Amino acid sequence: MKNQIKHFRLEPLEDPEFISASLATYEQNGVAKDWEVVEAHDSVAILIYHRGHDSFVLVKQFRPAVYLNNGDGMTVELCAGLVDKRLTLSQIAKEEIEEECGFGVPVEQLEKITTFHTSVGFAGSRQTLYYAAVDEGMRISAGGGIDDELIEVIELPVSEAERFIYDESIAKTPGLMFAFMWWRDKIRN
């Protein structure tokens, strides 16, 4: 995927659509404190295993916040999406798999792994993690996202997952690393 970023800058956030920044003030054990927090949507993420290829189906995309940190901004992640619709979490997960990765997975074939909090230092949003096994018979499109999303669908052979977890040159999420370890412990063994 070609990624050419130009004219990157930060500006004050006016009329935010997905987050709200606030100063939390509180008293803890008799001491007045404050902390900057971001209220953000919860999300779902899906570990997708391709049975026919013995690989994980992942997405690669540009993340501006990561760009600030590494000058590249490209991340490899689980298929994921915001909980910003009046659908069940599993219905949102199903929709994200179709849009981002191009597979039609029935809701009843999604396995909930767990729910955890992300970005706990400033946001604390909840992410619900699912697992889905797919094959080529379930493919309905090439994936890649909707509208102007630039999502590259990639496959990582299961045999390379451990090396991938420890490769610090690849920007990835803790949820993805946890999902790989869950898969190794619960599915593979």
SVG drawing of the C-alpha trace seen along z (x, -y; Angstrom):
<svg xmlns="http://www.w3.org/2000/svg" viewBox="-30 -25 42 54">
<polyline fill="none" stroke="black" stroke-width="0.4" points="0.0,0.0 1.5,-3.3 1.4,-5.8 2.4,-9.4 1.6,-11.9 1.9,-15.6 1.1,-18.8 0.5,-17.0 -0.4,-19.5 -2.3,-19.7 -5.2,-22.1 -7.6,-22.8 -10.5,-20.4 -13.8,-22.2 -17.2,-20.4 -15.7,-16.9 -17.7,-14.0 -16.2,-11.0 -14.4,-12.2 -14.7,-14.8 -11.7,-16.1 -12.3,-17.2 -10.5,-18.0 -11.6,-15.6 -11.4,-17.0 -11.8,-14.9 -10.6,-14.2 -8.6,-11.0 -7.8,-10.2 -8.3,-13.8 -6.1,-15.2 -7.5,-17.4 -6.5,-16.1 -7.2,-16.6 -6.6,-14.6 -7.1,-15.2 -9.5,-12.6 -10.9,-11.8 -14.4,-10.4 -14.5,-8.1 -16.8,-5.5 -16.4,-1.9 -15.3,0.5 -15.3,4.1 -12.3,6.0 -12.2,9.3 -9.4,11.9 -10.1,13.5 -8.5,16.9 -8.5,18.1 -8.8,21.9 -7.7,22.6 -4.5,20.5 -3.7,21.1 -3.3,17.4 -4.7,14.4 -6.6,11.8 -5.5,8.4 -5.8,4.8 -3.1,2.2 -4.0,-1.4 -2.8,-4.9 -3.3,-6.2 -2.5,-10.0 -1.8,-9.6 0.8,-6.9 2.2,-9.2 2.9,-11.8 5.0,-9.1 6.9,-7.3 6.7,-9.5 5.1,-6.7 1.6,-6.1 1.0,-2.7 -0.4,-0.1 -1.3,3.6 -4.4,4.3 -7.3,6.6 -10.4,5.8 -12.3,3.3 -14.8,0.6 -16.5,-1.9 -19.7,-1.2 -21.6,-4.1 -24.8,-2.5 -27.9,-1.0 -26.8,2.5 -25.6,5.3 -21.9,5.6 -21.9,8.8 -23.8,7.2 -21.3,4.3 -18.5,6.9 -20.1,8.8 -20.5,5.5 -16.8,4.6 -15.6,8.0 -17.6,7.4 -16.5,3.8 -12.9,4.1 -11.9,7.7 -14.6,8.8 -16.0,11.9 -19.6,12.7 -19.6,14.2 -23.0,15.0 -23.4,13.4 -23.9,16.8 -20.4,17.9 -18.7,15.0 -17.2,16.1 -16.9,13.5 -13.5,13.7 -13.6,10.9 -14.1,7.2 -11.3,5.0 -10.5,1.3 -8.1,-0.5 -6.0,-3.7 -6.6,-3.6 -4.3,-6.6 -6.6,-9.0 -9.7,-7.4 -10.7,-4.1 -13.0,-3.0 -14.2,0.6 -13.3,2.9 -15.1,6.2 -12.9,8.9 -14.4,11.5 -13.1,14.5 -14.2,15.7 -12.9,18.5 -13.3,18.0 -12.6,19.7 -12.8,18.5 -16.4,19.7 -17.3,16.9 -15.7,14.2 -18.1,11.5 -15.7,8.7 -12.1,7.7 -12.7,5.6 -10.7,2.5 -13.2,0.4 -16.0,-1.9 -16.2,-5.5 -12.7,-7.0 -11.1,-4.5 -7.7,-3.2 -7.5,0.2 -5.2,2.9 -6.2,6.5 -3.2,8.6 -2.7,12.2 -0.1,13.2 0.7,16.9 0.1,18.4 3.7,19.6 4.9,16.0 2.6,14.7 5.1,14.9 7.8,13.2 5.3,10.5 4.3,9.9 7.9,9.1 8.9,7.1 9.1,3.6 9.5,2.1 5.8,2.9 3.2,0.6 0.4,2.8 -2.1,2.8 -2.0,4.6 -5.4,6.1 -3.9,7.8 -1.1,9.3 -3.5,10.5 -5.7,12.1 -2.7,14.0 -1.8,15.3 -5.5,16.2 -5.6,18.1 -2.4,20.0 -3.7,21.0 -7.3,21.7 -7.6,22.7 -4.2,24.1 -3.4,26.2"/>
</svg>
